[in-house]
C-alpha cells in the first residue's frame, strides 16, 4: 500500500467531559469534526501486537495510519469511513485515540494512531 493512496477516510472529533448529577464523567463528542475526510488506513491489530500492548496494560484494538498530523489529543474520537473505491470494514465505527507509534514509510511519513473501539460514543 503506497502511503499516498490510503484506502479509507476518518473524521476526527474533539471530546469534552462534563459531570452528571452523581459526579461521574460524561463524555460529549463534538458534533462537527475538526478534521474531516482525512485519508487513512484502518487495521485491526495482529495477535502479536495485541500481546505487546496488553503486556503494557494498554487497551489498543486497532491502528489507523494517517498521512498528516491532524493534531490528535488523547481521547479524541476518529470515525472510520469508506474510501472512494474501497469499503472500509469498520465504516461508521468510532475509535478513541490512545497514542502514536512510529511509522515511517521509506521516504514518506505516516502517522500511526493507536486506538480502541470507543463503546461510549457508538451511535
C-alpha positions in Angstrom: 0.0 0.0 0.0 1.5 3.3 -1.1 1.2 6.0 1.6 -0.2 8.5 -0.9 -3.1 6.1 -1.7 -4.6 5.2 1.7 -7.9 3.4 1.1 -10.1 4.8 3.8 -11.1 8.1 5.4 -11.5 9.2 9.0 -13.3 12.1 10.6 -11.6 13.4 13.8 -13.7 14.8 16.7 -12.6 16.5 19.9 -14.1 15.1 23.1 -15.0 17.1 26.2 -16.3 15.8 29.6 -19.0 17.1 31.9 -20.2 15.7 35.2 -23.6 14.2 35.8 -25.7 14.6 39.0 -23.7 11.8 40.6 -20.3 13.4 39.8 -19.4 10.8 37.2 -17.7 12.0 34.0 -19.9 12.1 30.9 -18.3 12.1 27.5 -19.5 14.6 25.0 -18.2 14.2 21.4 -18.3 17.3 19.3 -20.9 17.2 16.6 -18.6 18.6 13.9 -15.2 17.0 13.2 -12.2 19.3 13.4 -10.6 17.2 10.6 -12.8 15.6 8.0 -12.2 13.1 5.3 -8.6 12.5 6.3 -7.0 9.8 4.1 -6.4 6.8 6.3 -6.0 3.1 6.5 -7.8 1.3 9.4 -6.5 -2.1 10.5 -7.1 -4.4 13.4 -4.0 -5.3 15.5 -2.3 -8.6 14.8 -2.3 -11.1 17.7 1.4 -10.3 18.3 0.7 -6.6 18.5 -2.3 -7.2 20.9 0.0 -9.2 23.2 2.6 -6.4 23.2 0.1 -3.7 24.1 -1.7 -6.0 26.7 1.6 -6.6 28.4 1.9 -2.8 28.8 -1.7 -2.6 30.1 -2.7 -0.5 27.1 -6.2 -1.0 25.7 -5.4 -0.9 22.0 -7.6 -2.7 19.4 -6.7 -1.1 16.1 -4.2 1.1 14.3 -5.0 3.9 11.9 -2.4 5.1 9.5 -2.9 8.8 8.6 -0.9 10.9 6.1 -0.7 14.1 8.1 -0.5 15.3 11.7 -4.1 16.4 12.4 -3.3 17.4 16.0 -4.7 14.4 17.8 -5.1 14.7 21.5 -5.7 11.9 24.0 -9.3 10.7 23.9 -10.1 12.3 20.5 -12.5 10.2 18.5 -11.8 9.0 15.0 -14.7 7.7 12.9 -13.8 5.4 10.1 -15.3 5.9 6.7 -15.3 4.1 3.3 -12.8 5.2 0.8 -13.5 6.4 -2.7 -13.5 2.9 -4.3 -12.9 0.7 -1.2 -15.3 -0.3 1.5 -13.9 0.1 5.0 -14.7 -2.9 7.2 -15.0 -0.5 10.1 -17.2 2.0 8.3 -19.0 4.1 11.0 -17.1 2.7 13.9 -15.8 5.3 16.4 -12.3 4.8 17.8 -10.7 6.5 20.8 -7.2 7.8 20.3 -4.7 6.3 22.7 -1.2 7.0 21.4 1.0 7.5 18.4 3.6 4.9 17.2 6.5 5.4 14.8 5.5 4.7 11.2 8.0 5.9 8.6 7.4 4.5 5.2 10.5 4.7 3.1 10.9 8.4 2.1 7.5 9.3 3.4 6.0 9.6 6.8 2.8 8.1 8.1 1.2 8.9 11.5 0.1 5.6 13.1 -2.6 6.3 15.7 -3.1 3.5 18.2 -6.8 3.4 19.1 -9.5 1.3 20.7 -13.1 0.9 19.8 -15.0 3.6 21.7 -18.0 1.9 23.2 -19.2 5.2 24.9 -19.8 7.0 21.7 -21.1 4.4 19.2 -24.2 5.7 17.6 
